[in-house]
Amino acid sequence: MKRILFAMVTVMLFTIAVIIPVSIPHAQASSVNLTYSIFFPATHGQAKAGESWAKEIEKRSNGQVKINIFYGGTLTPADQCYDGTIKGISDIGMSCFAYTRGRFPVMEVLDLPLGYPNGKVATRVANDFYRKFMPKELDGVKVLYIHAHGPGLLHTKKPVKSLADLKGMRIRSTGLSAKIVEALGAVPVAMPQGDTYESIQKGVVDGTFGPIEVLKGWKQAEVIKYTTDCHGIGYTTAMFIVMNTKKWNSLPKDIQKIFEDVSNEWIDVHGKAWDQLDSEGRKFSIGLGNQVIPLSKAENARWKAAVKPIINNYVKTAGEKGIPGQSMVKEAESLIRKYSKKYK
């Protein structure tokens, strides 16, 4: 009886020893949990586009990948999102290149006032531009994709119909848009979108430059009264979706392919979302009684002439850093023409 009992215990222990080492690593390998820091508030259309991207990856991986999203800069502030991804504070991050001005000299080309007509064009241009030049400034992360808003316009508390009206006004801006503000004769005040509403409300700034979608997406229509439609100097702000390199390299090849496939598809999702948001922002602002002021043909030409030195200066300073600024500007302009024909 003792021999039988001993044999049964031995078999049980052997079975446990075999099962445990195999089953635990398998469970760990089949589940990938990631954190995603998005600077947009959860209600914003671009945050929703990011959320749908994450859900699509979870779906195509059959639940192997789980992405926990932190909205509104709660995990990493907008201007620290990129570094936060590098350091592993978040596995994935979405924010603006412009929030760390000077760090991305090649990608800054995209933010120049080159006359972007809409978000679809700006987003396609941004991705093609990155893929062509593959700037070393982004070697520290895995770039999943990029998106960019439609033409940045001027939104103010007082009406602005000319450069004379704008002179001396304090305007919230970021990155190269700060130089645009300065070139137009106003005073740039650097700050992320999250601080803009309160700053306008309290009179810290007199207005802001941004796509018209901010009037609804960030509720800024509640604190401004006028939008100056200066699309002739339409600039954009390119925004990254990047992943921590070590985390990316740790993913199985099939999971990496899912990320790349979905990211390629979501380029147009974000572009369309920007244009839809611009339309909604305009309607929301007008619904509150705000006014959209078009520039005359002559005044539009003055604004374009005023910002032209920004492009020239970028080419000059880029060349001093060994960056082919002229060819990059020409490439961006060529891509704008190409996609403007497709996305009118």
C-alpha positions as CSV (number, residue, x, y, z in Angstrom):
1,M,0.0,0.0,0.0
2,K,2.9,2.4,0.9
3,R,4.6,1.6,-2.4
4,I,1.4,2.3,-4.3
5,L,0.9,5.6,-2.5
6,F,4.5,6.6,-3.0
7,A,4.2,5.9,-6.7
8,M,1.1,8.0,-7.0
9,V,2.7,11.0,-5.2
10,T,5.8,10.7,-7.4
11,V,3.6,10.8,-10.6
12,M,1.7,13.8,-9.3
13,L,4.9,15.7,-8.5
14,F,6.4,14.9,-11.8
15,T,3.2,16.1,-13.6
16,I,3.2,19.4,-11.7
17,A,6.9,19.9,-12.4
18,V,6.3,19.5,-16.1
19,I,3.1,21.5,-16.4
20,I,4.1,24.6,-14.4
21,P,7.3,25.6,-16.3
22,V,5.5,25.3,-19.6
23,S,2.2,26.9,-18.7
24,I,3.4,30.0,-17.0
25,P,5.8,31.3,-19.7
26,H,3.1,30.5,-22.3
27,A,0.6,32.7,-20.5
28,Q,3.1,35.5,-20.2
29,A,4.0,35.3,-23.9
30,S,0.4,35.3,-25.1
31,S,-0.4,38.6,-23.4
32,V,1.0,42.1,-24.2
33,N,-0.1,44.9,-21.9
34,L,0.8,48.4,-23.1
35,T,0.3,52.0,-21.9
36,Y,-0.6,54.8,-24.3
37,S,-0.2,58.5,-23.4
38,I,-2.4,60.8,-25.4
39,F,-2.3,64.6,-24.8
40,F,-5.8,65.2,-26.2
41,P,-8.8,65.0,-23.8
42,A,-10.8,61.8,-24.1
43,T,-13.7,63.7,-25.8
44,H,-11.6,65.0,-28.6
45,G,-12.0,63.4,-32.1
46,Q,-8.3,62.7,-32.4
47,A,-8.3,60.9,-29.0
48,K,-11.2,58.8,-30.3
49,A,-9.2,58.0,-33.5
50,G,-6.3,56.9,-31.3
51,E,-8.7,54.8,-29.2
52,S,-10.2,53.1,-32.3
53,W,-6.6,52.4,-33.5
54,A,-5.9,50.7,-30.2
55,K,-9.1,48.7,-30.3
56,E,-8.4,47.5,-33.8
57,I,-5.0,46.2,-32.8
58,E,-6.6,44.4,-29.8
59,K,-9.1,42.9,-32.2
60,R,-6.6,41.7,-34.9
61,S,-4.4,40.2,-32.2
62,N,-7.3,38.2,-30.9
63,G,-6.9,39.9,-27.5
64,Q,-3.2,39.2,-27.2
65,V,-2.5,43.0,-27.1
66,K,-4.2,45.2,-24.5
67,I,-3.6,48.9,-24.6
68,N,-4.5,51.1,-21.6
69,I,-5.0,54.7,-22.7
70,F,-4.2,57.7,-20.5
71,Y,-5.9,60.8,-21.9
72,G,-5.3,64.5,-21.4
73,G,-1.6,64.2,-20.5
74,T,-2.4,62.5,-17.2
75,L,0.5,60.0,-17.6
76,T,2.9,62.4,-19.3
77,P,2.3,66.1,-20.0
78,A,2.1,67.1,-23.7
79,D,5.6,68.5,-23.8
80,Q,7.1,65.5,-22.0
81,C,5.2,62.8,-23.9
82,Y,8.1,62.0,-26.3
83,D,10.7,61.7,-23.6
84,G,8.2,59.7,-21.5
85,T,8.0,57.2,-24.3
86,I,11.8,56.9,-24.6
87,K,12.1,56.4,-20.8
88,G,9.3,53.9,-20.7
89,I,6.9,56.0,-18.6
90,S,4.5,55.1,-21.4
91,D,4.9,52.4,-24.0
92,I,3.2,54.5,-26.7
93,G,2.8,58.3,-26.9
94,M,0.9,60.8,-29.0
95,S,1.8,64.5,-29.0
96,C,3.2,67.3,-31.1
97,F,6.8,67.6,-32.4
98,A,6.4,71.4,-31.9
99,Y,6.0,71.1,-28.1
100,T,9.8,70.4,-27.9
101,R,10.9,73.2,-30.2
102,G,14.4,72.7,-31.8
103,R,14.6,69.0,-31.0
104,F,13.2,67.9,-34.4
105,P,14.8,70.2,-37.0
106,V,13.9,68.0,-39.9
107,M,10.3,67.5,-38.9
108,E,9.9,71.2,-38.4
109,V,9.7,71.6,-42.1
110,L,6.1,70.2,-41.9
111,D,5.0,73.1,-39.6
112,L,6.1,75.8,-42.0
113,P,3.4,78.1,-43.5
114,L,3.3,76.2,-46.8
115,G,-0.4,76.5,-47.5
116,Y,-1.9,73.2,-46.4
117,P,-5.6,73.1,-47.6
118,N,-6.9,70.4,-45.2
119,G,-6.1,67.7,-42.7
120,K,-6.1,64.8,-45.2
121,V,-3.4,66.5,-47.2
122,A,-1.4,67.6,-44.2
123,T,-1.5,64.0,-42.7
124,R,-0.5,62.3,-46.0
125,V,2.3,64.8,-46.6
126,A,3.7,64.3,-43.1
127,N,3.9,60.5,-43.4
128,D,5.4,60.6,-46.9
129,F,7.9,63.2,-45.8
130,Y,9.0,61.2,-42.8
131,R,9.4,58.0,-44.9
132,K,11.5,59.8,-47.5
133,F,14.0,61.4,-45.1
134,M,13.9,59.1,-42.1
135,P,15.5,61.7,-39.9
136,K,18.0,60.5,-37.2
137,E,16.3,62.8,-34.7
138,L,13.6,60.1,-34.4
139,D,16.0,57.1,-34.1
140,G,15.2,56.8,-30.3
141,V,11.7,55.5,-30.9
142,K,9.6,53.4,-33.2
143,V,7.5,55.8,-35.3
144,L,4.2,54.1,-35.9
145,Y,2.6,57.0,-37.9
146,I,2.0,60.7,-38.0
147,H,-1.0,62.9,-38.4
148,A,-1.4,66.7,-38.9
149,H,-4.3,69.2,-38.7
150,G,-5.8,71.4,-41.4
151,P,-4.7,75.0,-41.9
152,G,-4.0,76.9,-38.7
153,L,-6.1,80.0,-38.4
154,L,-6.2,83.0,-36.0
155,H,-8.9,83.0,-33.2
156,T,-9.2,86.2,-31.1
157,K,-11.3,88.1,-28.6
158,K,-11.1,91.3,-30.8
159,P,-11.7,91.4,-34.6
160,V,-8.6,91.1,-36.8
161,K,-9.0,92.1,-40.4
162,S,-5.5,93.2,-41.2
163,L,-1.9,93.1,-40.0
164,A,-2.4,96.5,-38.5
165,D,-5.2,95.0,-36.2
166,L,-2.9,92.2,-35.1
167,K,0.1,94.3,-34.2
168,G,1.1,93.9,-30.6
169,M,-1.5,91.3,-29.7
170,R,-0.5,88.4,-27.5
171,I,-1.2,85.2,-29.3
172,R,-0.8,81.7,-28.0
173,S,1.3,79.5,-30.4
174,T,3.7,76.5,-30.4
175,G,6.9,75.7,-32.3
176,L,7.2,77.4,-35.7
177,S,3.7,78.9,-35.3
178,A,5.3,81.2,-32.8
179,K,7.6,82.6,-35.5
180,I,4.5,83.1,-37.7
181,V,2.9,85.1,-35.0
182,E,6.0,87.2,-34.6
183,A,6.4,87.7,-38.4
184,L,2.8,89.0,-38.5
185,G,3.6,91.6,-35.9
186,A,2.0,90.0,-32.8
187,V,3.6,88.7,-29.6
188,P,3.9,84.9,-29.4
189,V,3.2,83.2,-26.1
190,A,4.2,79.5,-26.1
191,M,1.8,77.1,-24.4
192,P,0.1,73.7,-25.2
193,Q,-3.5,73.5,-26.1
194,G,-4.5,72.4,-22.7
195,D,-3.7,75.8,-21.2
196,T,-5.2,77.9,-23.9
197,Y,-8.8,78.1,-22.8
198,E,-8.0,79.5,-19.3
199,S,-5.3,81.8,-20.6
200,I,-7.7,83.5,-23.1
201,Q,-10.4,83.6,-20.5
202,K,-8.2,85.4,-18.0
203,G,-6.6,87.7,-20.5
204,V,-3.2,86.2,-20.4
205,V,-3.3,86.0,-24.2
206,D,-5.6,87.8,-26.7
207,G,-6.0,84.9,-29.0
208,T,-4.6,81.7,-30.4
209,F,-3.4,80.2,-33.7
210,G,-4.7,76.8,-34.4
211,P,-7.0,74.7,-36.7
212,I,-10.6,75.8,-36.4
213,E,-11.4,72.4,-34.8
214,V,-9.9,73.7,-31.5
215,L,-13.0,75.9,-31.1
216,K,-15.1,72.8,-30.4
217,G,-12.5,70.2,-29.6
218,W,-10.9,72.3,-26.8
219,K,-14.1,74.5,-26.3
220,Q,-12.1,77.6,-27.2
221,A,-15.1,79.1,-29.0
222,E,-16.5,79.9,-25.5
223,V,-13.7,82.4,-24.9
224,I,-13.0,83.9,-28.3
225,K,-15.3,86.0,-30.5
226,Y,-13.6,86.0,-34.0
227,T,-11.8,83.8,-36.4
228,T,-9.6,85.3,-39.1
229,D,-9.6,83.0,-42.1
230,C,-5.9,83.3,-43.1
231,H,-5.7,80.0,-44.9
232,G,-3.3,81.5,-47.4
233,I,-0.5,81.0,-44.8
234,G,-2.0,77.7,-43.8
235,Y,0.4,75.9,-41.5
236,T,0.0,72.6,-39.7
237,T,1.3,71.0,-36.6
238,A,2.6,67.4,-37.1
239,M,1.8,64.9,-34.4
240,F,3.6,61.7,-33.7
241,I,2.5,58.3,-32.5
242,V,5.6,56.5,-31.3
243,M,6.5,53.4,-29.3
244,N,9.4,52.8,-26.9
245,T,12.1,51.0,-28.9
246,K,12.8,48.2,-26.4
247,K,9.1,47.5,-26.1
248,W,8.8,47.4,-29.9
249,N,11.7,45.0,-30.2
250,S,10.2,42.7,-27.6
251,L,7.0,42.2,-29.6
252,P,6.7,39.0,-31.7
253,K,7.0,39.6,-35.5
254,D,3.3,38.8,-36.1
255,I,2.3,41.4,-33.5
256,Q,4.6,44.0,-35.0
257,K,3.0,43.4,-38.4
258,I,-0.4,44.0,-36.9
259,F,0.8,47.3,-35.5
260,E,2.3,48.4,-38.8
261,D,-0.8,47.3,-40.9
262,V,-3.2,49.1,-38.6
263,S,-1.0,52.2,-38.4
264,N,-0.9,52.5,-42.2
265,E,-4.7,52.3,-42.3
266,W,-5.2,54.9,-39.6
267,I,-3.3,57.6,-41.4
268,D,-6.4,58.4,-43.4
269,V,-8.6,57.8,-40.4
270,H,-6.9,60.7,-38.6
271,G,-6.8,62.9,-41.8
272,K,-10.5,62.5,-42.3
273,A,-11.1,63.1,-38.6
274,W,-9.2,66.4,-38.8
275,D,-11.4,67.6,-41.6
276,Q,-14.6,66.5,-39.9
277,L,-13.5,68.2,-36.7
278,D,-12.7,71.4,-38.6
279,S,-16.2,71.4,-40.0
280,E,-17.7,70.8,-36.6
281,G,-15.5,73.5,-35.0
282,R,-16.7,76.1,-37.5
283,K,-20.3,75.3,-37.0
284,F,-19.9,75.2,-33.2
285,S,-18.3,78.6,-33.1
286,I,-20.8,80.3,-35.4
287,G,-23.6,78.7,-33.3
288,L,-22.3,80.6,-30.3
289,G,-22.5,83.8,-32.3
290,N,-18.8,84.1,-33.2
291,Q,-17.7,85.6,-36.5
292,V,-15.4,84.3,-39.2
293,I,-13.6,87.1,-40.9
294,P,-12.2,86.4,-44.5
295,L,-9.1,88.3,-45.6
296,S,-9.3,90.3,-48.8
297,K,-7.1,89.2,-51.7
298,A,-4.7,92.1,-51.1
299,E,-4.5,91.5,-47.4
300,N,-4.0,87.7,-47.9
301,A,-1.0,88.6,-50.1
302,R,0.4,90.8,-47.4
303,W,0.2,88.0,-44.8
304,K,1.9,85.6,-47.2
305,A,4.7,88.1,-47.9
306,A,5.1,88.6,-44.1
307,V,5.7,84.9,-43.4
308,K,7.9,84.2,-46.4
309,P,11.1,85.1,-44.5
310,I,10.3,82.3,-42.0
311,I,10.7,79.7,-44.8
312,N,13.9,81.4,-46.1
313,N,15.4,81.6,-42.7
314,Y,14.6,77.9,-42.0
315,V,16.5,76.9,-45.2
316,K,19.4,79.1,-44.2
317,T,19.7,77.8,-40.6
318,A,19.1,74.2,-41.6
319,G,22.0,74.5,-44.1
320,E,24.2,75.7,-41.3
321,K,23.4,72.5,-39.4
322,G,24.1,70.3,-42.4
323,I,20.4,69.7,-43.1
324,P,19.3,70.0,-46.8
325,G,16.5,72.5,-45.9
326,Q,15.9,73.7,-49.5
327,S,15.3,70.2,-50.9
328,M,13.1,69.3,-47.9
329,V,10.9,72.4,-48.3
330,K,10.6,71.6,-52.1
331,E,9.7,68.0,-51.2
332,A,7.0,69.2,-48.8
333,E,5.6,71.6,-51.3
334,S,5.6,68.9,-54.0
335,L,3.7,66.5,-51.7
336,I,1.2,69.3,-50.9
337,R,0.5,69.7,-54.6
338,K,0.3,66.0,-55.1
339,Y,-2.2,65.3,-52.4
340,S,-4.2,68.5,-52.9
341,K,-5.2,67.1,-56.3
342,K,-6.4,63.9,-54.6
343,Y,-8.0,65.4,-51.5
344,K,-9.7,68.6,-52.7
